[in-house]
Amino acid sequence: MPKCFTRSPEAQSILKQLYPMKMSAPASKEAMAYDELKMILEKVLCIDADVTWIGAGPYQTFQLPFMTQHDIEPPASFVGRCLRQAVKPRDIEVEFMKFHDRGEMLINILAYDENLRKQIQFRFRDIIVKTAHNIAFICLSEKANLDRPAGPRDPGYFVPHFSLEQGPYKIEGQYQYF
């Protein structure tokens, strides 16, 4: 069991309930779906761990692979952008909705019983929503500060001076360069 799974007993129970589907046929579509669902849960929980733990950095997500079925960007890259406060609310929403949608598709493959499927989907959605809320407080970029400029290159509250007498450019004075 990966280290990030110790953060969530819900994720452990989901995998425990679906484990018999993997063991029934190790090289089947269900076994591959189980492994991918386990990878999604690991990515979600490791993103949460990297963002919210004391030594915030992409330590747990660094070795996680990029998979186009459920990733928008590599998990370590997302954590890095998050810790630099370079993500917007839409980035978090899109990233976690892709995890959610792919996870639900995999749960539909793995759970044949309708009641069990709904229960697992509810718990899976709960994990996704909790994690998105946990990292949102740290990841969301700071709001614009209108009190003073943020730095020397920030125009801040600069308002250009407009004069009522602006018109065409007039050359006045000594014309020494003509």
N, C-alpha and C positions, 0 to 999 in steps of 0.2 A: 504494500500500500504506500503510495507516495506521501511525502511528508506533509504536503498541503492538506491532505484529507483529514488530518487530525483536527483541523479547524472546524469541521462540520460533521456532526453526527448524522444529519439528514442525508448528506451525500453518501456517507458510509452505508446507511440503511437502504438507500436506493440501489446501490451496487450489490448489496447483499441479497436483496429481493430478486434482482435480475440475473445474478450469477448462474443459477441453474440453466438458463437459456444458453449461456456460453459453453457450459460443460456438456450439454446434450450433444452438440456437434461442433467440435473445436474449429473446423475449417469452413463453417457455414456462414450464411449471410447474417445470422443472429450473432455469431461470435464476433464478426467484424463490426457490427453495430454496437455491441457491448464495449469493445475496445475503443471505438470512437466516442461513445458517450462518456466513458471513463476519462478520455483525453479532454473532452469539453469541460467536465466537472473539475478536472485537475487545473486546466487553464483559468477557469473562473476563480477557483479558490486560491491559486498562486498569484493571480493579479491582485486579489484582495490582500493576500499576505504581504506582497511586495509594497503595496501602497500604504497599508495601515500599520505595519509593524514599525518599531522604533528605528531601525536602521534602514529606512526606506530606500529602496533601489531595486533594480531588476535582478535580484539574486536567484529567486525561485523560478522565474520565467525565462531566464537566460537560455536554458537548455531545451525548452519546449519547442517542438517543430511547428512550422507554419503549414496549415492545411487549408486549401481554398474552399473546402466544403463548409467550414464554419469560422474562418478567420477573415477579418477585414485587413488587418495588419499583424505583423508578428507580436506576440504578447509582450516581449521585452521592450519593443519599440513603443507600444502603447503605454506601458508603465513609465518609461522614460519621459514621454511627452506629458504624461499625467503629473509626474513629480516636478516638471518644469512649469506646470500650470499652463500648458499649451493646448489643452483640449477644451472643446465647447460642449454644452449639454447634448447637442445632437450627436457628437462623436461617441459619447458614452451610450446613448440610446441605440445607435446603429450597431455598435460593437456587441452589446449585450442582447439585442433582439436577434442578431444572427446566431449567437450561441443558443438562444431560446428556441428559435424556429427549427434549427437543425437537431437540437436535443429532443424536441417533441416528435420530430419525424423518426428519430431512432427509437424512442420509447414506443411509438406505434408499431415498429417492427418487432420489438422485444416482448411486449406485454400483449398476450392474447385475450386475457380476461378484461372485460370492459371496466369493471369496478377497480381492479388493480391498476389499469392504465390511467384512469382518471385520478386516482390517489397519487400515483407516481408523478404524473404531469403537474399536479398541484404542488407537490413538494419540490419538484425541479424548478417550477416557476418561482416559488418562494426563495430558493437559493439564489436564483438570478437577480430577483428584485432586491433582496437584502444586500447582495454584493454591490449592485449598481448604486444603491443608496449609501453604502459605506464609503465607497471611493469617491462619490460625487462631492462630498464636503472638502476633500483634499484636492481633487483633480480640477475642479472648475476654475477657470482663469478668473483673476481678480477683475472686479468691475472698474470702469474708467474712473480715475480720480480727477475731479474737476476743481479741486481746491488749489492745487499747485502742479506744475509740470513734473512728470516722473523722472526726467533726466535732461541732460543738456541738448539732446536732439529731439525731444518731445515738444511739439508746438504748444501743448497745454492749452491755455486760455488765450493765446495770441489772437488779437483781432486787428486786421490790417487797418491802417489809417486811410480813410477816404476823405478827400477834400472836395468841396463843391466846385472848385475852380479847375478841376481836371479837364483837360482838353487835349488837342493835338500837341505833340512835342515841339517846343520852340527852342531854337538855338540862340542863346543870348551870350553876350560878352565878347571877348576878342576871338576872332576866328583864325587862330594861328596855324591850324592844321589844314586849312583849305587852300 
